[in-house]
């Protein structure tokens, strides 16, 4: 009887191999997707679906040190993520909008806070909030992350480029090539401290929604569009 059983099991090995391959493939895809989302900039976020935006926020909050759980896509009771950090449990409502997020998003977050037994509630959007939504959130102690706050968080988890420091001898070598004095910019990148040109500075100031009013060197501007 045992011999027949082992023969039966051996006959199933192609099925077990297929199950393992599928499981490994699924795991590899999930890791690839997380890496891809981690590289997303604000322009990529603007083109995401609502579900993909939720996945992106899951990756972002994990990088910010939170333990993150995504709720069921259907019947989530107004919550997209439930996070925990330092003993504080927070429910998060994700709103990827082209227009402004209104009071409905705040109401959903408040309802989800009670349902998931959380201490805090938060709404995160790639856009901005209406004044009514801001007032309702204030009265219900709901934390709001608008586009500017999201960009700041996005930048905080990006790797900063190393700052190149020149010695006195290197500086003299550069200046000796051209007799003209060096034009040292007065403005510097908010991330790496690198001096930027007047043209780069004006570009950042002209795109305040994207750069949240900060000045960034060309390399870190690309981080927002990566």
C-alpha positions as CSV (number, residue, x, y, z in Angstrom):
1,X,0.0,0.0,0.0
2,X,2.8,2.4,1.0
3,X,4.6,1.6,-2.3
4,X,1.5,2.6,-4.3
5,X,1.2,5.8,-2.3
6,X,4.8,6.8,-3.0
7,X,4.4,6.1,-6.7
8,X,1.3,8.3,-6.6
9,X,3.2,11.1,-5.0
10,X,6.0,10.8,-7.5
11,X,3.5,11.1,-10.3
12,X,2.4,14.4,-8.9
13,X,5.8,16.1,-8.9
14,X,5.1,18.0,-12.2
15,X,2.1,19.6,-10.4
16,X,4.1,20.5,-7.3
17,X,6.9,22.0,-9.5
18,X,4.3,24.1,-11.4
19,X,2.9,25.3,-8.1
20,X,6.4,26.4,-6.9
21,X,7.2,28.1,-10.1
22,X,3.9,30.0,-10.1
23,X,4.5,31.1,-6.4
24,X,8.1,32.2,-7.1
25,X,6.9,34.1,-10.2
26,X,4.2,35.9,-8.2
27,X,6.7,36.8,-5.5
28,X,9.2,38.1,-8.1
29,X,6.5,40.2,-9.8
30,X,5.5,41.7,-6.4
31,X,9.1,42.7,-5.7
32,X,9.5,44.1,-9.2
33,X,6.3,46.1,-8.8
34,X,7.4,47.6,-5.5
35,X,10.8,48.6,-6.9
36,X,9.1,50.2,-9.9
37,X,6.6,52.1,-7.7
38,X,9.4,53.3,-5.4
39,X,11.0,55.1,-8.4
40,X,7.8,56.9,-9.3
41,X,7.7,60.7,-9.4
42,X,4.7,63.0,-9.0
43,X,4.1,63.0,-12.8
44,X,3.8,59.2,-12.7
45,X,1.4,59.4,-9.7
46,X,-0.8,61.8,-11.7
47,X,-1.3,59.1,-14.3
48,X,-1.8,56.2,-11.9
49,X,-5.2,54.4,-11.4
50,X,-6.7,54.6,-7.9
51,X,-5.7,51.1,-7.1
52,X,-2.1,51.7,-8.3
53,X,-1.9,54.8,-6.2
54,X,-2.9,52.8,-3.1
55,X,0.0,50.3,-3.9
56,X,2.3,53.3,-4.3
57,X,1.3,54.7,-0.9
58,X,1.9,51.2,0.6
59,X,5.5,51.3,-0.6
60,X,6.0,54.9,0.4
61,X,4.8,54.5,4.0
62,X,6.8,51.3,4.4
63,X,9.9,53.4,3.4
64,X,8.8,55.9,6.0
65,X,9.0,53.3,8.7
66,X,5.4,52.2,9.0
67,X,3.9,48.7,9.1
68,X,1.3,48.8,6.3
69,X,-1.7,46.7,5.5
70,X,-3.9,47.3,2.5
71,X,-7.6,46.7,2.9
72,X,-9.9,44.8,0.6
73,X,-10.4,46.8,-2.7
74,X,-14.2,46.2,-2.4
75,X,-16.0,46.9,0.8
76,X,-13.1,48.7,2.5
77,X,-15.4,50.9,4.7
78,X,-13.6,54.0,3.5
79,X,-10.1,52.9,4.2
80,X,-7.4,52.0,1.7
81,X,-4.5,51.4,4.1
82,X,-4.1,50.7,7.8
83,X,-0.7,51.7,9.2
84,X,1.1,51.3,12.5
85,X,4.1,53.1,13.9
86,X,5.3,53.7,17.5
87,X,2.2,52.0,18.8
88,X,-0.1,54.4,16.9
89,X,-2.6,52.9,14.4
90,X,-3.7,55.1,11.5
91,X,-6.3,54.6,8.8
92,X,-5.4,56.2,5.4
93,X,-7.8,57.1,2.6
94,X,-6.0,57.5,-0.8
95,X,-7.5,59.9,-3.3
96,X,-5.8,60.3,-6.7
97,X,-7.7,63.2,-8.2
98,X,-7.4,65.7,-11.0
99,X,-9.6,68.1,-9.1
100,X,-9.7,69.0,-5.4
101,X,-10.7,66.4,-2.8
102,X,-13.9,67.3,-1.0
103,X,-15.7,66.6,2.2
104,X,-16.6,63.0,1.2
105,X,-13.0,61.9,1.5
106,X,-12.9,63.3,5.1
107,X,-16.2,61.6,6.0
108,X,-14.9,58.3,4.7
109,X,-11.7,58.6,6.7
110,X,-13.7,59.4,9.9
111,X,-16.0,56.4,9.4
112,X,-13.0,54.1,8.7
113,X,-11.2,55.3,11.8
114,X,-13.9,53.9,14.0
115,X,-14.5,50.7,12.0
116,X,-10.8,49.7,12.0
117,X,-10.3,50.8,15.6
118,X,-7.5,53.3,14.8
119,X,-6.2,56.2,16.8
120,X,-5.7,58.5,13.8
121,X,-7.2,59.1,10.4
122,X,-5.4,60.5,7.3
123,X,-6.3,61.4,3.7
124,X,-3.6,61.5,1.1
125,X,-4.1,63.1,-2.4
126,X,-1.9,64.0,-5.3
127,X,-4.1,67.1,-5.6
128,X,-5.3,69.6,-3.0
129,X,-8.4,69.9,-0.7
130,X,-11.4,72.2,-0.8
131,X,-11.7,74.7,2.0
132,X,-14.8,72.8,3.3
133,X,-12.7,69.6,3.4
134,X,-9.9,71.3,5.3
135,X,-12.4,72.7,7.9
136,X,-14.1,69.3,8.3
137,X,-10.8,67.6,8.7
138,X,-9.7,70.1,11.4
139,X,-12.9,69.6,13.4
140,X,-12.5,65.8,13.2
141,X,-8.7,65.7,13.7
142,X,-8.1,64.1,10.3
143,X,-4.5,64.6,9.0
144,X,-4.3,65.9,5.4
145,X,-1.5,65.2,2.9
146,X,-2.0,67.4,-0.1
147,X,0.2,67.5,-3.2
148,X,2.9,69.5,-1.5
149,X,3.1,67.2,1.5
150,X,3.2,64.2,-0.8
151,X,6.1,65.6,-2.8
152,X,8.0,66.3,0.4
153,X,7.5,62.7,1.6
154,X,8.5,61.4,-1.9
155,X,11.7,63.4,-1.8
156,X,12.5,62.3,1.8
157,X,12.8,58.6,0.8
158,X,14.8,59.2,-2.4
159,X,18.5,58.7,-2.3
160,X,20.4,62.0,-2.2
161,X,23.3,62.5,-4.6
162,X,26.7,62.9,-3.1
163,X,28.0,66.4,-2.8
164,X,31.3,67.0,-4.6
165,X,33.8,69.0,-2.5
166,X,36.7,70.6,-4.4
167,X,40.0,71.3,-2.7
168,X,41.8,74.6,-3.0
169,X,44.2,73.2,-5.6
170,X,41.3,71.8,-7.7
171,X,39.5,75.2,-7.6
172,X,42.7,76.9,-8.8
173,X,43.2,74.4,-11.6
174,X,39.7,75.1,-12.8
175,X,40.0,78.9,-12.6
176,X,43.4,78.8,-14.3
177,X,41.8,77.5,-17.5
178,X,39.8,80.6,-17.9
179,X,40.9,84.0,-16.7
180,X,37.3,85.1,-16.1
181,X,36.2,84.8,-12.5
182,X,33.7,82.0,-11.7
183,X,30.1,83.0,-11.5
184,X,29.0,81.3,-8.2
185,X,25.3,81.0,-7.9
186,X,23.7,82.2,-4.6
187,X,21.0,79.6,-4.6
188,X,21.5,75.9,-3.7
189,X,19.6,72.7,-4.0
190,X,17.3,71.9,-1.0
191,X,18.5,68.3,-1.0
192,X,22.2,68.2,-1.7
193,X,23.3,71.8,-1.2
194,X,24.7,72.1,-4.7
195,X,24.7,75.6,-6.2
196,X,22.2,76.0,-9.1
197,X,22.2,78.5,-12.0
198,X,19.7,81.4,-12.3
199,X,17.9,79.4,-15.1
200,X,17.4,76.4,-12.9
201,X,16.3,78.5,-10.0
202,X,13.7,80.3,-12.1
203,X,12.4,77.0,-13.5
204,X,11.8,75.7,-10.0
205,X,10.1,78.9,-8.9
206,X,7.9,78.8,-12.0
207,X,6.8,75.2,-11.1
208,X,5.9,75.6,-7.4
209,X,3.3,72.9,-7.5
210,X,5.8,70.3,-8.6
211,X,8.7,71.5,-6.4
212,X,6.7,72.8,-3.4
213,X,8.4,76.2,-3.6
214,X,11.9,74.7,-3.1
215,X,14.9,75.0,-5.3
216,X,16.5,71.7,-6.7
217,X,19.5,71.0,-8.9
218,X,18.8,69.5,-12.3
219,X,19.6,66.0,-11.0
220,X,17.1,66.2,-8.2
221,X,14.5,67.8,-10.5
222,X,14.6,64.5,-12.4
223,X,13.8,62.6,-9.1
224,X,10.3,64.2,-9.3
225,X,9.9,63.1,-12.8
226,X,11.6,59.7,-12.5
